[in-house]
Amino acid sequence: MLGRNQPPYHPTTVSTDIASRPAGDVRDRLERTVAILERRGYAVAPARLAELCLGGALTEAEVAAAITGDGLRVRDGLVVSAALADSAPAISRRAAAHADNAARCLPVTLGFVRSLVRLCPFVLSVSIAGSLASGGYLASDDVDLNLIVEDGHRHLAYVAINLLGIAHALRHRGKPVDTHTMRPVAPRFMTANLILERSQCLPLGRQDVDMAYEFMASIPVYGIALWRQVVATSSGLSEHFPQLEDRQFTTVLRARPALPGWLFPARLDGVARAVGRAGWRYMQWTRRRRPEALARVAFVRHTMRPYALFDET
């Protein structure tokens, strides 16, 4: 589950690349997994940590046996290191509220994704990411979406999801907000976390542990066959998390585009880039007096490089 009160952003990469280190024992794998989660302000229960473990899933009993003594410990039902032990109560409270909040938000999110797919035929795959996927969703959170789109349509997709997101948010003006989701007119609700073109991910240029975890922690709901193709052609992802190859999904949208693809030629992407950049700069301006929000954006963009849009700004 995602802890919004995460440790301060520090632009470094996690030196936990399982492809470049010996496999290690269960405790070593768990410590490296917890380090990945805590970089994002996450902590999870022993059963969930067993599912997410680097190098392959474990049993809950194996996790319990490995976290006795110094180092990892269980606080408020979560497995944490000393660095995040003080944040465990707050993260645990988020987890306790997740089921009810997610039950209300998930149908709304799927409806938004269905509209996005119907109106944007260049959107090929959509995954839910962020706290709604990880298990710590609060009513004040936004919903992060990862997209795979046709080549030459990344900026079109960014503009589309933001325009549809504004229209969607206007219908939900009563939604609770925090420093991350506060906006002048309507709350930030649906947002693009990662947008990849098809050619960028078959295979992925980045197959490090951070990108592998992004796939492991997200939930594809549309274009799942393409999602599986990305995993199959990007073997480095499964070297970090072999369980990626066997993941099963119960929520699958069968929506079909209602508009023809020729309405959105790739040449429009240049115009969309200019529009999107202007919108991005405006959003950053609205955050200018909220350092926590700026730090969160910087963190997310760092973990998404070189795929972050408008990285020159």
Phi and psi in degrees as a GROMACS rama.xvg file:
@    title "Ramachandran Plot"
@    xaxis  label "Phi"
@    yaxis  label "Psi"
@TYPE xy
-89.0202  130.195  LEU-2
-99.0748  112.58  GLY-3
-63.6794  -31.3743  ARG-4
-85.7881  59.467  ASN-5
-78.7708  164.538  GLN-6
-59.7838  157.639  PRO-7
-55.6625  141.225  PRO-8
-64.0953  132.573  TYR-9
-135.504  118.408  HIS-10
-76.3517  70.8323  PRO-11
-129.111  160.647  THR-12
-97.2002  154.69  THR-13
-78.0053  126.613  VAL-14
-88.0247  55.6781  SER-15
-123.646  37.6302  THR-16
-73.6988  108.571  ASP-17
-65.7424  -21.5698  ILE-18
-73.9208  -20.2106  ALA-19
-110.08  2.21278  SER-20
-126.243  155.447  ARG-21
-57.5258  152.736  PRO-22
-57.46  -36.8054  ALA-23
75.3133  172.304  GLY-24
-87.7625  -177.842  ASP-25
-60.8194  -42.632  VAL-26
-62.2553  -42.2563  ARG-27
-61.8739  -43.956  ASP-28
-63.0153  -41.1822  ARG-29
-66.2005  -41.0186  LEU-30
-62.6204  -39.7479  GLU-31
-70.1729  -35.352  ARG-32
-65.1932  -45.7259  THR-33
-61.2664  -37.2241  VAL-34
-62.0101  -40.0736  ALA-35
-63.0326  -46.5944  ILE-36
-63.6108  -42.4472  LEU-37
-72.4694  -22.4704  GLU-38
-60.5829  -26.1887  ARG-39
-101.269  5.36948  ARG-40
78.1364  20.9779  GLY-41
-93.765  155.769  TYR-42
-152.889  145.846  ALA-43
-134.149  163.634  VAL-44
-72.3453  161.301  ALA-45
-54.0825  -41.0213  PRO-46
-64.0254  -41.6682  ALA-47
-70.4009  -37.7638  ARG-48
-61.7289  -36.6243  LEU-49
-60.8422  -39.3397  ALA-50
-69.7796  -35.285  GLU-51
-90.5868  -2.33895  LEU-52
-59.6669  134.851  CYS-53
-55.8883  139.269  LEU-54
85.586  -2.15017  GLY-55
125.863  153.1  GLY-56
-65.0118  149.191  ALA-57
-117.995  177.633  LEU-58
-93.1447  158.837  THR-59
-62.6921  -33.4331  GLU-60
-64.5582  -38.0868  ALA-61
-65.1924  -38.1136  GLU-62
-65.3854  -47.2358  VAL-63
-59.4296  -38.9032  ALA-64
-70.1928  -27.2094  ALA-65
-90.1382  -14.522  ALA-66
-105.17  15.6807  ILE-67
-79.9907  148.781  THR-68
91.5514  -155.769  GLY-69
-72.5728  167.532  ASP-70
90.81  -116.278  GLY-71
-69.217  147.395  LEU-72
-149.754  163.817  ARG-73
-100.548  122.492  VAL-74
-129.46  124.972  ARG-75
53.3872  36.8173  ASP-76
82.4025  3.37981  GLY-77
-116.088  147.731  LEU-78
-89.968  120.592  VAL-79
-137.879  160.672  VAL-80
-92.1941  176.805  SER-81
-60.3423  -30.4697  ALA-82
-64.3525  -30.7539  ALA-83
-113.513  6.83357  LEU-84
-58.2648  -39.5712  ALA-85
-69.0363  -22.3134  ASP-86
-88.4275  -7.62174  SER-87
-57.0352  -42.7604  ALA-88
-59.9739  -43.332  PRO-89
-65.6857  -41.9579  ALA-90
-66.94  -36.9953  ILE-91
-63.6103  -38.4848  SER-92
-64.242  -37.7142  ARG-93
-61.4982  -43.5721  ARG-94
-61.7372  -39.9332  ALA-95
-64.6288  -30.6407  ALA-96
-88.001  -8.67863  ALA-97
-61.85  -48.1514  HIS-98
-56.5594  -48.8093  ALA-99
-66.9729  -44.5841  ASP-100
-64.8168  -43.0311  ASN-101
-66.7254  -36.5113  ALA-102
-61.5506  -33.9293  ALA-103
-79.9222  -34.134  ARG-104
-85.1782  -34.0246  CYS-105
-58.8676  -46.7776  LEU-106
-60.1353  -37.4595  PRO-107
-64.1267  -42.3863  VAL-108
-64.4236  -44.2556  THR-109
-64.5951  -35.8107  LEU-110
-64.4139  -39.747  GLY-111
-65.0233  -44.888  PHE-112
-61.8138  -39.7671  VAL-113
-61.5403  -42.8715  ARG-114
-64.737  -41.681  SER-115
-60.0576  -45.1873  LEU-116
-67.3711  -40.9805  VAL-117
-66.8197  -35.8007  ARG-118
-91.2807  -14.9396  LEU-119
-128.294  86.3269  CYS-120
-65.6709  -12.3342  PRO-121
-82.393  -6.60056  PHE-122
-84.1081  118.528  VAL-123
-102.562  -27.5914  LEU-124
-154.323  141.821  SER-125
-134.712  131.134  VAL-126
-123.977  143.986  SER-127
-84.2681  132.001  ILE-128
-126.987  -166.793  ALA-129
66.8909  -156.27  GLY-130
-67.686  -27.8729  SER-131
-66.4728  -30.9393  LEU-132
-86.4795  -33.2713  ALA-133
-86.5472  -18.9206  SER-134
110.679  18.2108  GLY-135
-133.98  39.2004  GLY-136
-76.4634  129.186  TYR-137
-106.785  156.678  LEU-138
-60.7378  -24.1558  ALA-139
-86.369  -6.87025  SER-140
-74.6799  158.854  ASP-141
-91.3937  175.738  ASP-142
-112.45  120.114  VAL-143
-89.6649  133.328  ASP-144
-122.834  135.812  LEU-145
-103.716  131.205  ASN-146
-121.51  146.179  LEU-147
-116.623  129.72  ILE-148
-130.097  168.477  VAL-149
-62.5099  151.316  GLU-150
-56.7143  141.207  ASP-151
77.2522  17.8929  GLY-152
-131.38  17.098  HIS-153
-63.3533  -45.3667  ARG-154
-74.3314  -33.6391  HIS-155
-60.1385  -42.5342  LEU-156
-64.3649  -40.2908  ALA-157
-62.9244  -46.0647  TYR-158
-65.0177  -41.9888  VAL-159
-62.0821  -46.597  ALA-160
-67.4173  -30.4457  ILE-161
-75.9425  -40.7887  ASN-162
-65.5783  -45.6669  LEU-163
-64.4758  -35.2234  LEU-164
-65.2699  -38.2178  GLY-165
-64.885  -46.9845  ILE-166
-60.2584  -39.5505  ALA-167
-66.1118  -44.2181  HIS-168
-65.7295  -31.7805  ALA-169
-62.0554  -27.0169  LEU-170
-81.3476  -8.20489  ARG-171
-128.044  43.6771  HIS-172
-65.8059  -20.4054  ARG-173
-83.5007  1.49005  GLY-174
-62.9373  135.755  LYS-175
-61.6904  149.543  PRO-176
-131.136  161.597  VAL-177
-130.312  -167.813  ASP-178
-65.0363  -21.0685  THR-179
-85.8092  -28.4197  HIS-180
-110.249  -1.08401  THR-181
-69.1321  131.77  MET-182
-137.971  156.812  ARG-183
-60.9779  -40.306  PRO-184
-106.555  -49.5447  VAL-185
-138.297  152.696  ALA-186
-67.5869  152.132  PRO-187
-73.0077  122.803  ARG-188
-123.962  -66.4118  PHE-189
-101.566  131.528  MET-190
-145.056  152.705  THR-191
-86.9468  122.057  ALA-192
-90.3734  -43.9947  ASN-193
-147.962  129.27  LEU-194
-124.167  118.18  ILE-195
-116.576  140.823  LEU-196
-83.5097  155.671  GLU-197
-53.2418  -44.6978  ARG-198
-69.2724  -18.0038  SER-199
-80.1139  -13.0718  GLN-200
-126.922  11.9075  CYS-201
-125.942  71.5154  LEU-202
-93.0974  173.475  PRO-203
-69.5723  139.107  LEU-204
-70.4981  -33.1967  GLY-205
-102.129  120.729  ARG-206
-130.762  31.6941  GLN-207
-77.1029  178.339  ASP-208
-65.9232  -33.2386  VAL-209
-65.8958  -43.9186  ASP-210
-69.3184  -36.9951  MET-211
-61.2268  -41.0967  ALA-212
-66.754  -35.0483  TYR-213
-57.4174  -41.1792  GLU-214
-71.6415  -37.9089  PHE-215
-66.3643  -37.0668  MET-216
-88.6034  -13.8998  ALA-217
-90.2203  165.217  SER-218
-125.287  103.069  ILE-219
-68.7936  134.93  PRO-220
-122.404  -12.5711  VAL-221
-145.172  140.421  TYR-222
68.1671  41.4614  GLY-223
-67.0735  -31.9858  ILE-224
-60.9671  -40.352  ALA-225
-67.9258  -40.7381  LEU-226
-56.0421  -44.6623  TRP-227
-66.5964  -34.2266  ARG-228
-65.5675  -38.6489  GLN-229
-61.6584  -44.9713  VAL-230
-63.3403  -41.2633  VAL-231
-67.8757  -35.3443  ALA-232
-89.4656  -10.7105  THR-233
-112.264  75.3338  SER-234
-61.4368  -24.0485  SER-235
-61.1206  -31.2864  GLY-236
-61.2643  -44.6753  LEU-237
-76.1419  -19.035  SER-238
-65.6415  -35.0768  GLU-239
-77.2738  -47.0803  HIS-240
-130.598  86.832  PHE-241
-56.6001  -26.7769  PRO-242
-67.0807  -12.053  GLN-243
-57.3836  -36.6686  LEU-244
-68.9957  -21.4972  GLU-245
-110.571  8.44153  ASP-246
-64.5593  140.212  ARG-247
-118.393  147.868  GLN-248
-130.078  132.4  PHE-249
-95.4212  -22.9889  THR-250
-102.248  108.419  THR-251
-132.311  121.941  VAL-252
-87.7242  135.036  LEU-253
-106.803  23.9042  ARG-254
-63.3665  150.183  ALA-255
-121.666  144.631  ARG-256
-59.2115  138.593  PRO-257
-96.5218  -12.3894  ALA-258
-115.047  147.507  LEU-259
-74.5248  150.027  PRO-260
-64.7878  -27.5829  GLY-261
-66.6571  -14.2953  TRP-262
-70.2991  -14.2927  LEU-263
-127.851  66.2918  PHE-264
-64.8865  153.106  PRO-265
-60.6349  -24.662  ALA-266
-64.967  -19.9593  ARG-267
-72.2865  -13.1275  LEU-268
-64.7939  -30.4655  ASP-269
-64.7784  -43.2909  GLY-270
-63.3844  -43.1038  VAL-271
-62.5783  -35.1187  ALA-272
-61.2447  -44.5523  ARG-273
-63.9414  -44.0057  ALA-274
-64.4217  -44.7088  VAL-275
-64.033  -40.873  GLY-276
-62.6602  -41.6061  ARG-277
-61.9958  -42.5208  ALA-278
-64.4885  -39.7785  GLY-279
-62.0691  -44.9081  TRP-280
-63.7957  -36.5251  ARG-281
-64.4328  -43.5828  TYR-282
-62.0371  -40.4627  MET-283
-63.9552  -36.532  GLN-284
-63.0756  -40.4631  TRP-285
-66.6564  -19.509  THR-286
-95.2864  3.97685  ARG-287
-60.0703  -26.6323  ARG-288
-105.376  16.1085  ARG-289
-125.336  82.5208  ARG-290
-58.8946  -31.7781  PRO-291
-64.8956  -41.3538  GLU-292
-65.7754  -41.6723  ALA-293
-62.9317  -40.3872  LEU-294
-65.2455  -38.3501  ALA-295
-64.907  -43.2392  ARG-296
-61.8114  -43.9228  VAL-297
-61.0645  -40.4943  ALA-298
-62.4208  -49.9813  PHE-299
-61.4794  -43.855  VAL-300
-65.5786  -36.6578  ARG-301
-62.8912  -43.8851  HIS-302
-70.2898  -18.6478  THR-303
-96.6652  -5.35529  MET-304
-63.917  144.012  ARG-305
-91.2102  22.2057  PRO-306
-95.7501  -2.21211  TYR-307
-68.4189  135.359  ALA-308
-76.0578  151.639  LEU-309
55.2917  39.9339  PHE-310
-72.8501  -10.2224  ASP-311
-83.3758  -7.36515  GLU-312
